[in-house]
Amino acid sequence: MKRIIWQLIIIVTVAFRVSAHTPLEFFTNQANALLQAGFGFGVTNIPVYSTTNPAIVYNASIHYALQSAANAYDATTPATNFPSVFRPLFSWQTNTLYVVGYSCVTTDFYAQIGQGFKALTDPTITSNDNVWGIPWVVGTKGQIPAFNEYCYSTAVAVERQIQFVRNPLGNGLYATNRPPQYTNQFYLMAISNIFGAEVWNFYPTTFTNSVTLIVSNHISITITNNYYYWTNILFNTASNWSIDSWPACGFMIPLLKNVISLPYSYWSESTEQFVSLSNTNPTNNVFLPSDLQQTGWPVHEWTLNITNNLMYALIDNGTGRVLDFVNLGAFGSSLNINQALLNDTESSDPQIPYDNMWTVAPADDESNSPMSAGMLNQIDMGIPQNVEFLLSLRGIGQDYPDYVKIFSDPYTASAYFIQSCSWQAANPMVHYTVEDLTNPEFNQDIQDVPFSQNFPLNFGPALADSMYDGTVCSLGEVNPDYNSGAVENFGYNLTGGLFQIEFAGATNLPYEVWASTNVLDWCQIGTVTQPSPGEFQFQDPAATNYSARYYQVRLP
């Protein structure tokens, strides 16, 4: 499907009687025609969620039809007008949630948002609620900055320590001439996150309206394993930022938040939960006594899930009118930590075949399963580091009365990696659904990071760098996927029966012109010419054959 880069809907003749309709009537009539033709339902019965049919969703194609209707109306109003904004109204009918119509948003933004948002699955949704993931429809009007990117980076640091418990002698001492009684594995983990959102004035002129940027994010972070362990960390971030003048081509980052979702902790096999540790390497007395008598090698399947509900609004301070509004609901990422460990290639010792440290086989969940190959490799790495460690393992050491109950493998397996995820606009005018912002090339990446001895205190700088490096996240710079060539300085005229449009765009991009008489059926009528670099023109002498004609500029 061709992506519409910038939709320019132009009414050629004033004979088209827009004045006979209110904004809501015009929008409703146009949206109804587009939806009926494309999807078989109208603007008063748009299915957006079903408890029994997962195929029912609100998607970018539905929103485009609604956007086209809003743009068609805004093309009929003076250029100095604010964009028209239409808010969906909802109704549950049996097992399905529907949009059953729209309401105009004028100066009631703060009152409406003050009601909060409900999840798409919430059975208590009523007509006037705000629902995550079902966007308002904002018409294209003027040169207004637009939401451009949301991204986050997650740093995961993992250690595995091995401790051995000697056999008691019965007199308060412990045998050094016998192999250890217990071999205990301890997984230590810390997880940190940084979240950011970006807005861009992608026009070459300063935006002079005094505006307020409002950004909020409701975030859920869960860590699970196959032991039915599940924790859900919920937090909200929000920012209100007032701007009196917005520089040409300027980026604003109204949301940038760092959160420690899992402080330095170890997984307790006996309690089946994470137990917090200090930011120093554990000593022999930090693990619970109930964890020092392990008889097997449990296999964990660690998964880190992050879910976001993001709201962004741009409000004109003088009038309270909405200039831009984004509502992205229930999207995020899932990270298989086990797989990331197997793929990790960095360590404190670059000579180590690091992936072998995390091999689970042949261990399983049985109480007397074999030891994992990864643990055996870790023990092998520790033997050359301390001769007493080898003697203690073999039980051929001397009976030192002051020997402690526990001794440790001097080598610690460690891994540190960062997962970055980004949802960014290829065209800043197209940013109202998660689908619009999703590009597999830039949406997700896992990066190995050399392990640092100040683990996990190095989370902050590493994460901050990953938000600006441009590989996945690209806060404060043009997105790597940006190729829209959004047109600027648009103008048109009708002289001597010859209709002509002119605009500025990206040099040498092959812009196409499409036309319609009803904002429903479109066909390509030609390509633009480029009289000079970045300056484009198109002439349509057939325009006078129609009482009204609409135009779009597209990239193939």
QUIKAQUI-V814738 format. One record per run of one state. SS is the DSSP state (h for helix, s for strand, l for the rest). FROM is the first residue (numbers start at 1). LEN is the number of residues. Records with the same first field share a line. If there is no record, write none. Layout:
SS: FROM-LEN, FROM-LEN
This chain:
l: 1-5, 7-11, 21-2, 40-6, 51-9, 75-10, 94-2, 105-4, 114-3, 119-11, 132-5, 139-7, 166-2, 169-5, 175-7, 201-6, 208-3, 225-5, 244-2, 247-4, 269-4, 277-12, 292-11, 317-5, 344-10, 359-14, 384-3, 395-11, 409-4, 425-9, 438-2, 449-10, 467-21, 496-2, 505-6, 517-6, 528-1, 533-2, 546-4, 556-1
s: 6-1, 46-5, 85-9, 96-9, 117-2, 130-2, 137-2, 146-20, 168-1, 174-1, 182-19, 207-1, 211-14, 230-14, 246-1, 251-18, 273-4, 303-14, 322-15, 406-3, 413-12, 444-5, 488-8, 498-7, 511-6, 523-5, 529-4, 535-6, 550-6
h: 18-3, 23-17, 60-15, 109-5, 289-3, 337-7, 354-5, 373-11, 387-8, 434-4, 440-4, 459-8, 541-5
